[in-house]
Amino acid sequence: MEDSNMLTMTDAMRQINGIRVLPASTANSNFYSRGYQLTTSIDGTPNAAGTLNNASFDLSMYDRIEVMRGSAGLLQGAGGAGGVVNQVTKKPGKEFAAGGNATVGSFNNYRADMDLTVPLNRSKTLRFRTADLFQDNDYFYKYSHNRSWQAYGVLEWDITPSTTFLVSHAAQKQNIDAPYYGLPVTTTRTLWYGGRDANPTPPWGYSDYMTQQTIASLTQKLWGDWTVTARGTFYDQSYNTSYNSPDTPPNVRTGLTSYVDGGTFPNRGTNTSRSADVYATGSFRLLHRTHHLLLGFNYNSYNTHVGYGAVTSDTEYSDVSINNTAVVKAPPAGSITYNAADGAEGTDDNAYQWGFYGQLRLEVIRHLSLILGGRVSRFSEKTRDASPSPEGPWKTTANIHGQLTPYLGTVYQIIPNLSWYASYASIFTPSVGRLTYNREGLTPQQGNQVETGFKGEYFHGRLNFSTALFRMESVNQPVQDPDHTSFYITTGPIRRQGWEAQVDGQLMPGLDVSIGYTYLDTKVSNPKVSDFGGVFSPRHMFKSWVHYNAQQGRLKGLSFGVGLDAYSNLRGSYATTVQGGYMTLDSVIGYRFNKHLKLQLNTYNLTNRYYYERASGVWQFNFPAAPRSFMATLRGTY
């Protein structure tokens, strides 16, 4: 994370093998594996908030990011077919430690963050840690500016030698001027290549977020290696957004388009999630062999409210260049209203799930394990008209009892360094918070996955490799409605199959490598989204990162690295919106002055390749990637 200078979840996910990043706005991105959106968990507890289009927390509060590809239904319940991203928050250490970073980069990017952990008593049973940041930056596209801060604090208390209590709180404030949602397609329904810094949002647009999250957990050691853990997560976000977007597609040659005040999108709302997880894990002896058992219960509720404002002004702007939307003025004061009489509307979406889960790992014979798992879930979702609309009755969009998500796997240790595995898992993913153009909920996605592969480790775990061959089938996968990009439709049956290979670790002292390749073949039955696989996952994806720290001699303290990524064709919502295959190159060079201080310079898109990261909608969600950029970071630790 430090070598690549990852600052956001988007930065981190771009580096992970097999993961496709789809930008959604200035504030957030969505992440896909094997063609399916990843769900999220916080310290292992399912978190529905991560499936919504929310502003995400900065990486400064996380110790590491774990990605499990493939169906995650066993513990997630409503688990994504693509897998789960587990965000592991920072915990206090027993010794004093402090660190901080100062960063300066392209597009007027200024950032400072600090990390401090300290024991609060002599016995070190009470410990505290804080990680905080402030950032002020522009973007490669015009007009947009971000000013944000984040504060994170965590208190850990060893009540007894076998009982530990932990509570943490994170808060993030983000104010974005001229929020960016990607470019529209042109009059010939092709991607715009007349300047990647174009921003359809005029400078007066804004998007403000306030996000808070509290986590409390209690861990009790029992006998042997048995432990029981109870954890609760409380997530709250409020936002207020207003921006205008083109009323007609820009001319493919001139870039001229038009705007109307009625095309302004004012909306404000809240996203709330409550999660709880209680589980016990440990091992036992039976028939002279050691077996492992996990038993648990988790609960997750999520509520979203959004109010869509109305615009009473009818001013029109003709012949506006997509490269100069600053000529489009904000609607006159008082013309944006949240009164139902003027046409303002609102919706509520309320959903919850709970379930019991378990996993039994049996050592059948020496070196052969059988894994049996399953979860029985209860899921319900309902929507209604809400403020500023007249409050309407609740309409149930999903009501599922006793949904079984089984898991069956086996692992065979061929030799001490090499294992073979095979698994079957089911898919059950409600589309929480996603509505059709008619403001109705989507049918949950269901299906199954089979997978087999090999995993190996060498040099005492310093070098690891893995291969996977998989096939996944599902129905009702959500995809953005190409004609109404703020809403969704569902697909018919989809079959995805492919294979992955990855090598990670240290080839020699100071030389770290991460190399991965993913092949994915997709067949979609619904003709309306026949290009769905191309939108979200190219057929071929290659990611690599090589980094070397000089260990001795005159170059000791010097480090340098290079990352090369390559993708095959990426197709959007039309046959004419195609991004051809492309390759990108990143690099880093750094120097460690001593054990406390290091300076590094990262370069991104070194060849300045002009390409699209995402090509999806008619009016939005076509995202050119950033041009070549630089970031210098001074790191201090104590």
C-alpha positions in Angstrom: 0.0 0.0 0.0 2.8 2.4 0.8 5.0 1.5 -2.2 2.1 2.3 -4.6 1.0 5.2 -2.4 -2.6 4.0 -2.1 -4.8 6.6 -0.5 -8.3 5.5 -1.3 -10.2 2.2 -1.7 -10.2 2.9 -5.5 -6.4 3.0 -5.4 -6.1 -0.2 -3.5 -8.6 -2.2 -5.7 -6.9 -1.1 -8.9 -3.8 -3.0 -7.7 -5.5 -6.3 -6.9 -5.5 -9.1 -9.5 -8.8 -9.8 -11.2 -10.6 -6.7 -9.8 -12.2 -4.3 -12.2 -12.7 -0.7 -10.9 -15.7 1.2 -12.3 -15.7 4.9 -11.3 -19.2 6.1 -10.4 -18.5 9.7 -9.4 -15.9 12.0 -7.9 -16.7 10.5 -4.5 -16.9 6.7 -5.1 -16.2 3.7 -7.3 -17.7 0.2 -7.6 -15.6 -2.9 -7.7 -16.1 -6.0 -9.7 -14.6 -9.5 -9.7 -15.4 -12.1 -12.3 -18.0 -9.7 -13.7 -19.9 -9.3 -10.4 -19.9 -6.5 -7.9 -18.1 -7.2 -4.6 -19.8 -6.8 -1.3 -18.0 -5.4 1.7 -17.4 -6.3 5.4 -15.8 -4.4 8.2 -13.6 -6.5 10.4 -15.4 -9.5 9.1 -18.9 -8.2 9.8 -21.2 -7.9 6.6 -21.8 -4.3 5.7 -24.5 -3.4 3.3 -23.4 0.2 3.1 -20.5 -0.8 0.8 -23.0 -2.0 -1.9 -24.5 1.5 -2.1 -23.2 4.4 -4.1 -21.8 6.1 -1.0 -18.7 8.2 -0.5 -16.2 5.7 1.0 -13.7 6.2 3.9 -10.1 7.0 3.2 -7.5 4.2 3.6 -5.8 5.9 6.4 -8.1 4.2 9.0 -7.5 0.7 7.7 -4.6 -1.7 8.6 -5.1 -3.8 5.4 -7.6 -4.7 2.7 -8.5 -8.4 2.2 -10.3 -9.6 -1.0 -11.9 -13.0 -1.3 -12.9 -13.7 -4.8 -15.9 -15.9 -5.6 -19.3 -16.4 -3.9 -19.3 -15.1 -0.3 -22.8 -16.2 0.6 -21.7 -18.4 3.6 -21.0 -15.6 6.0 -22.4 -12.7 4.1 -25.8 -14.2 3.6 -26.7 -11.8 0.9 -23.2 -12.3 -0.5 -22.0 -11.0 -3.8 -21.2 -13.5 -6.5 -17.9 -11.7 -7.1 -16.7 -12.0 -3.6 -16.2 -9.8 -0.6 -13.8 -7.0 0.4 -13.0 -7.1 4.1 -11.7 -3.8 5.4 -9.6 -4.4 8.5 -9.5 -1.3 10.7 -6.4 -0.2 12.6 -6.1 -1.4 16.2 -3.9 0.0 19.0 -0.5 -1.5 19.7 1.0 -2.1 23.1 4.0 0.2 22.5 4.0 3.9 21.6 4.3 4.5 17.9 3.7 7.6 15.7 3.8 8.3 12.0 2.7 10.8 9.5 2.8 11.6 5.8 2.9 14.9 3.8 1.9 14.6 0.2 2.0 17.0 -2.8 0.9 16.0 -6.2 -0.5 16.9 -9.6 -3.8 18.8 -9.8 -3.0 20.9 -6.7 -3.2 17.8 -4.5 -2.2 18.6 -0.9 -2.6 16.0 1.9 -1.4 15.4 5.4 -2.2 12.5 7.7 -1.0 11.1 11.0 -1.2 7.9 12.9 -0.6 7.6 16.7 -0.9 4.7 19.0 -0.3 4.9 22.8 -0.9 2.7 25.9 -3.0 4.6 28.4 -1.9 2.8 31.6 1.3 1.2 33.0 0.1 -2.4 32.5 -0.8 -1.5 28.8 -4.2 -3.1 29.1 -5.9 0.1 28.0 -4.7 1.3 24.6 -5.7 4.1 22.1 -5.0 4.8 18.5 -6.0 7.6 16.2 -5.5 8.1 12.4 -6.5 11.5 11.0 -6.1 13.3 7.7 -6.8 16.5 5.8 -6.9 16.8 2.0 -7.4 19.6 -0.5 -7.2 18.9 -4.2 -8.4 19.5 -7.7 -8.9 16.8 -10.4 -7.8 16.3 -13.9 -11.2 17.3 -15.1 -12.3 21.0 -15.0 -13.9 22.9 -12.1 -14.0 20.0 -9.6 -12.4 20.6 -6.2 -12.4 18.5 -3.1 -11.8 19.6 0.5 -12.1 16.8 3.1 -11.1 15.6 6.5 -11.3 12.3 8.3 -10.8 11.4 12.0 -10.6 7.9 13.4 -10.1 6.8 17.0 -10.1 3.4 18.6 -9.9 2.3 22.2 -9.0 -1.2 23.2 -9.3 -2.6 26.8 -8.2 -6.0 28.1 -10.8 -6.3 30.8 -9.2 -9.5 31.9 -6.4 -11.6 30.3 -9.1 -13.5 28.4 -11.6 -10.7 27.7 -11.1 -7.7 25.3 -13.4 -4.9 24.5 -12.9 -2.5 21.6 -14.8 0.6 20.4 -14.0 2.8 17.5 -15.5 5.8 15.7 -14.7 7.3 12.3 -16.0 10.5 10.9 -15.5 12.0 7.4 -16.6 15.3 5.9 -16.3 15.7 2.2 -17.2 18.8 0.2 -16.9 18.5 -3.6 -17.4 21.4 -6.1 -18.6 20.5 -9.6 -19.0 16.7 -8.9 -18.1 14.5 -11.9 -20.2 11.6 -13.1 -18.5 10.9 -16.3 -19.1 12.1 -19.9 -22.1 11.6 -22.2 -21.8 9.9 -25.5 -21.7 12.0 -28.7 -24.5 12.4 -31.3 -23.2 9.3 -33.1 -23.2 7.4 -29.8 -19.4 7.2 -29.6 -17.1 8.1 -26.8 -15.8 11.7 -26.7 -12.1 12.1 -27.5 -12.1 15.9 -27.8 -10.5 16.5 -24.4 -10.5 14.2 -21.3 -10.6 17.2 -18.9 -14.2 18.0 -20.0 -16.6 18.2 -17.1 -20.4 18.3 -17.9 -21.1 19.7 -14.4 -20.8 23.5 -14.3 -18.6 25.0 -11.6 -21.6 25.9 -9.3 -22.5 22.2 -8.8 -21.8 20.6 -5.4 -21.9 17.3 -3.6 -21.5 17.3 0.2 -21.2 14.2 2.4 -21.0 13.6 6.1 -20.2 10.0 7.0 -19.8 8.4 10.5 -19.2 4.8 11.6 -19.0 3.3 15.1 -17.8 -0.3 15.8 -18.0 -2.0 19.2 -16.8 -5.6 19.8 -16.2 -8.0 22.7 -14.0 -11.0 22.4 -13.9 -13.8 25.0 -11.3 -16.6 25.0 -12.8 -19.8 26.2 -11.0 -23.2 26.6 -8.2 -24.2 24.3 -8.2 -22.2 21.1 -12.0 -21.5 21.3 -13.1 -17.9 21.3 -16.5 -16.1 21.0 -16.8 -12.6 19.5 -19.7 -10.2 19.4 -19.5 -7.1 17.2 -21.8 -4.3 16.2 -21.4 -1.7 13.4 -23.4 1.5 13.1 -23.1 3.5 9.8 -24.7 6.8 9.0 -24.3 9.1 6.0 -26.1 12.2 4.9 -25.6 14.0 1.6 -26.7 17.0 -0.4 -26.1 17.3 -4.1 -27.1 19.6 -7.0 -25.7 19.7 -10.5 -26.8 20.1 -14.2 -26.0 17.8 -17.1 -26.4 18.1 -20.9 -29.9 18.1 -22.4 -28.6 16.9 -25.8 -25.6 14.7 -26.7 -22.5 16.7 -27.6 -21.8 17.0 -31.4 -19.1 14.5 -32.3 -17.2 17.1 -34.3 -17.7 20.4 -32.4 -18.5 19.2 -28.9 -21.5 21.6 -28.8 -24.5 20.6 -26.6 -27.3 22.3 -24.8 -28.5 22.7 -21.2 -31.8 23.6 -19.5 -32.4 24.5 -15.9 -34.9 21.7 -15.8 -32.0 19.3 -16.3 -30.6 20.2 -12.9 -30.5 17.3 -10.4 -30.9 18.4 -6.8 -31.2 15.6 -4.3 -30.5 15.0 -0.7 -30.8 12.0 1.5 -29.4 9.6 4.1 -28.0 6.1 4.1 -28.1 4.1 7.4 -26.8 0.6 8.1 -26.8 -1.4 11.4 -24.9 -4.7 11.6 -24.4 -7.3 14.3 -22.3 -10.5 14.3 -21.9 -13.1 17.0 -19.7 -16.2 16.3 -17.6 -18.8 18.0 -14.7 -20.6 16.5 -12.2 -23.3 17.6 -11.0 -26.8 17.1 -11.8 -30.3 18.6 -10.3 -33.8 18.5 -12.2 -36.7 17.0 -10.9 -40.1 15.8 -7.4 -39.0 16.6 -7.6 -36.0 14.2 -8.1 -32.3 14.7 -11.2 -30.6 13.2 -12.3 -26.9 13.1 -15.8 -25.5 13.7 -17.3 -22.0 13.2 -20.9 -21.2 14.3 -22.5 -17.8 14.2 -25.4 -15.5 13.7 -25.5 -12.1 12.0 -28.0 -9.3 11.3 -27.9 -6.4 8.9 -30.4 -3.6 8.3 -30.2 -0.8 5.8 -32.3 2.2 5.2 -32.0 4.8 2.5 -34.0 8.0 2.0 -33.6 10.3 -1.0 -35.5 13.4 -1.8 -35.5 14.6 -5.5 -35.9 18.4 -5.7 -37.8 20.1 -8.4 -36.7 23.0 -10.6 -39.2 25.7 -11.6 -36.9 27.7 -13.9 -37.0 27.1 -17.6 -33.8 28.9 -18.8 -32.1 27.3 -21.9 -28.5 27.4 -23.0 -27.7 26.6 -26.6 -24.3 25.8 -28.3 -22.5 25.1 -25.1 -19.1 23.5 -25.6 -18.6 20.3 -23.5 -15.1 21.8 -22.8 -16.6 25.0 -21.4 -19.7 24.4 -19.3 -18.9 27.3 -17.0 -21.3 29.4 -19.2 -24.2 27.4 -17.7 -25.4 29.3 -14.7 -27.1 28.0 -11.6 -30.9 28.1 -11.6 -32.1 31.4 -10.0 -32.4 31.6 -6.3 -35.7 30.0 -5.1 -36.2 28.0 -8.3 -34.9 24.8 -6.7 -37.6 23.5 -4.3 -38.4 20.4 -2.3 -42.1 21.1 -2.2 -44.3 18.3 -3.5 -46.7 20.8 -5.1 -43.8 21.8 -7.5 -43.1 18.2 -8.5 -40.5 17.2 -5.9 -40.5 13.5 -5.0 -38.9 11.2 -2.4 -38.5 7.5 -1.7 -37.7 5.3 1.3 -36.0 1.9 1.0 -35.9 -0.3 4.0 -34.3 -3.8 4.1 -32.9 -6.2 6.6 -31.5 -9.7 6.7 -30.4 -12.1 9.4 -29.3 -15.7 9.5 -27.5 -18.5 11.2 -24.3 -19.8 9.6 -21.7 -22.5 10.3 -18.7 -24.2 8.8 -17.1 -27.5 9.7 -13.6 -28.4 8.5 -13.1 -32.1 8.9 -9.7 -33.8 8.5 -11.0 -37.0 6.8 -7.6 -38.5 6.3 -4.1 -37.2 6.6 -3.7 -34.2 4.3 -7.3 -34.3 3.1 -9.9 -31.9 4.5 -13.6 -31.7 3.8 -15.4 -28.4 4.4 -19.1 -28.3 5.0 -20.8 -24.9 5.4 -24.1 -23.2 5.1 -26.3 -20.3 6.0 -30.1 -20.0 6.5 -31.2 -16.4 5.8 -34.2 -14.3 6.2 -34.4 -11.3 3.9 -37.0 -8.5 3.5 -37.1 -5.3 1.5 -39.8 -2.7 1.0 -40.1 0.8 -0.6 -42.5 3.6 -0.4 -43.1 7.2 -1.5 -41.7 9.6 1.1 -41.0 13.2 1.8 -41.2 15.5 -0.1 -43.8 13.2 -1.8 -47.0 12.5 0.2 -46.1 9.5 2.3 -47.4 6.3 0.6 -47.9 2.7 1.8 -45.0 0.4 2.0 -44.6 -1.9 -1.0 -42.8 -5.2 -0.4 -40.2 -5.9 -3.1 -38.6 -9.0 -1.5 -39.7 -11.3 1.3 -37.6 -14.4 1.5 -37.7 -17.0 4.2 -35.3 -19.8 4.9 -32.9 -19.0 2.0 -30.2 -21.6 2.1 -26.7 -20.8 0.8 -24.7 -24.0 1.1 -20.9 -24.3 0.7 -19.0 -27.5 0.0 -15.3 -27.7 -0.4 -12.3 -30.0 -0.2 -8.6 -29.4 0.2 -5.8 -31.9 -0.4 -2.2 -31.2 0.5 -0.3 -32.9 -2.3 3.1 -32.0 -0.9 4.1 -29.7 2.1 4.2 -26.7 -0.3 1.3 -27.4 -2.6 -2.4 -28.0 -2.1 -5.3 -28.6 -4.4 -8.9 -27.4 -3.7 -12.4 -27.6 -5.1 -15.6 -25.9 -4.0 -19.3 -25.3 -4.7 -21.1 -22.3 -3.4 -24.5 -20.7 -3.9 -25.2 -17.0 -4.8 -27.9 -14.9 -3.1 -27.5 -11.1 -3.5 -30.4 -8.6 -2.9 -29.9 -5.3 -4.8 -30.3 -3.1 -1.8 -31.1 0.6 -2.5 -31.3 0.0 -6.3 -34.5 1.0 -8.0 -35.9 0.7 -11.5 -36.9 3.8 -13.5 -40.4 3.2 -12.1 -39.0 3.4 -8.5 -39.5 -0.3 -7.8 -37.0 -2.6 -6.2 -35.0 -5.3 -8.1 -35.4 -9.1 -7.7 -32.5 -10.6 -5.7 -29.8 -12.2 -7.7 -29.3 -15.9 -7.3 -27.1 -18.6 -8.8 -24.1 -20.9 -8.0 -20.4 -21.2 -8.5 -18.0 -24.1 -8.9 -14.2 -23.6 -8.6 -11.1 -25.6 -8.4 -7.4 -24.7 -8.3 -4.0 -25.0 -6.7 -2.2 -23.0 -4.0 1.4 -23.2 -3.1 4.0 -21.4 -0.9 7.7 -21.5 -0.9 10.7 -20.0 1.0 8.8 -20.3 4.3 5.8 -18.4 3.0 7.7 -15.5 1.5 6.5 -16.5 -2.1 3.0 -17.7 -2.8 1.1 -18.6 -6.0 -2.4 -19.7 -6.8 -4.5 -20.7 -9.8 -8.3 -21.0 -10.1 -10.6 -22.4 -12.7 -14.3 -21.3 -12.1 -17.8 -21.3 -13.6 -20.6 -19.1 -12.3 -24.2 -19.0 -13.3 -26.8 -16.4 -12.1 -30.0 -14.6 -12.8 -31.3 -11.1 -12.0 -27.9 -9.4 -12.0 -28.4 -5.6 -11.7 -27.0 -3.4 -14.4 -27.4 0.3 -14.9 -30.2 1.3 -17.2 -28.4 2.7 -20.3 -31.2 5.2 -20.9 -31.7 6.2 -17.3 -28.3 6.0 -15.7 -29.4 6.7 -12.2 -31.6 3.6 -12.2 -31.2 -0.1 -12.9 -32.6 -3.1 -14.8 -31.9 -6.8 -14.2 -30.5 -9.4 -16.6 -31.7 -12.9 -17.5 -29.4 -15.9 -17.1 -25.7 -15.2 -17.2 -22.9 -17.7 -17.4 -19.4 -16.7 -16.6 -16.3 -18.9 -16.7 -12.6 -18.4 -16.7 -9.4 -18.9 -14.8 -6.9 -16.8 -12.8 -3.3 -17.2 -11.9 -1.3 -15.1 -9.4 2.2 -15.0 -7.9 3.0 -12.8 -4.8 5.9 -12.5 -2.5 9.7 -12.0 -2.3 11.9 -13.6 -5.0 15.0 -12.5 -3.2 15.9 -10.1 -0.4 14.5 -6.7 -1.3 12.8 -7.8 -4.5 9.0 -8.0 -4.1 6.6 -9.0 -6.9 2.9 -9.3 -7.5 1.8 -10.7 -10.9 -1.7 -11.8 -11.9 -3.7 -12.7 -14.9 -7.5 -13.2 -15.3 -9.4 -14.7 -18.3 -13.2 -14.3 -18.3 -15.7 -15.5 -20.8 -19.3 -14.2 -20.4 -22.6 -15.3 -22.0 -25.6 -13.1 -21.3 -29.1 -14.2 -22.5 -31.0 -10.8 -22.2 -30.6 -9.0 -25.5 -31.0 -5.6 -23.8 -27.7 -6.1 -22.0 -25.9 -8.4 -24.4 -22.7 -6.3 -23.8 -22.9 -6.6 -20.1 -19.8 -8.7 -19.7 -17.8 -6.2 -21.8 -19.0 -3.3 -19.7 -17.8 -4.6 -16.4 -15.0 -7.1 -17.1 -12.6 -7.4 -20.1 -11.9 -10.9 -21.4 -8.2 -10.5 -20.5 -6.8 -8.7 -17.5 -3.1 -8.6 -16.5 -1.7 -6.7 -13.4 1.8 -6.6 -12.2 4.0 -4.8 -9.7 7.7 -5.2 -9.1 9.6 -3.3 -6.4 13.2 -3.5 -5.3 14.9 -2.1 -2.1 18.7 -1.9 -2.4 20.0 -3.9 0.6 23.7 -2.8 0.7 26.4 -0.8 -0.9 26.2 2.8 -2.1 22.6 2.4 -3.2 21.4 1.2 0.2 18.2 3.1 1.1 17.3 3.6 -2.6 14.1 1.8 -3.8 12.3 1.7 -7.2 9.4 -0.1 -8.7 7.2 -0.4 -11.7 3.7 -1.6 -12.3 2.3 -2.7 -15.7 -1.4 -3.4 -16.3 -3.0 -4.5 -19.5 -6.7 -5.0 -20.5 -8.4 -6.2 -23.6 -11.4 -4.4 -25.3 -13.9 -2.7 -23.0 -17.4 -2.2 -24.5 -20.0 0.1 -23.3 -23.8 0.2 -23.7 -23.5 0.4 -27.5 -21.4 -1.3 -30.1 -20.1 2.1 -31.0 -18.8 2.8 -27.4 -15.7 0.7 -27.4 -12.5 1.2 -25.6 -9.8 -0.9 -27.3 -7.2 -2.9 -25.5 -4.7 -0.8 -23.6 -1.7 -0.9 -21.3 -0.7 1.4 -18.5 2.6 1.9 -16.7 3.2 3.3 -13.2 6.5 3.8 -11.3 8.0 4.8 -8.0 11.4 5.8 -6.8 12.2 6.4 -3.2 15.0 7.0 -0.7 15.1 6.1 3.0 17.3 8.5 4.8 17.2 6.5 8.0 14.7 4.2 9.8 12.4 7.2 10.6 12.3 9.1 7.3 11.6 8.2 3.7 10.9 10.3 0.5 9.2 8.8 -2.6 7.9 10.0 -5.9 5.1 8.1 -7.7 4.3 8.5 -11.3 0.9 7.3 -12.7 0.1 6.6 -16.4 3.7 7.2 -17.3 3.0 6.9 -21.0 0.1 9.4 -20.8 -2.3 7.0 -22.5 -5.7 8.4 -23.4 -8.2 5.7 -22.6 -11.6 5.1 -20.9 -11.8 3.3 -17.6 -15.5 2.8 -18.0 -18.0 3.2 -20.8 -21.6 2.6 -19.7 -24.3 5.2 -20.1 -25.8 7.7 -22.6 -25.7 10.8 -20.4 -23.2 9.8 -17.7 -20.7 7.0 -16.6 -18.2 7.2 -19.4 -14.9 7.9 -17.6 -11.7 8.8 -19.3 -8.7 7.9 -17.1 -6.4 10.5 -15.6 -3.4 11.7 -17.7 0.2 11.3 -16.5 0.5 12.6 -12.9 2.9 12.7 -10.1 2.8 12.5 -6.3 5.6 13.2 -3.8 5.3 11.8 -0.3 7.5 12.3 2.8 6.9 9.6 5.4 8.0 9.8 9.0 7.7 7.1 11.6 8.8 6.8 15.2 
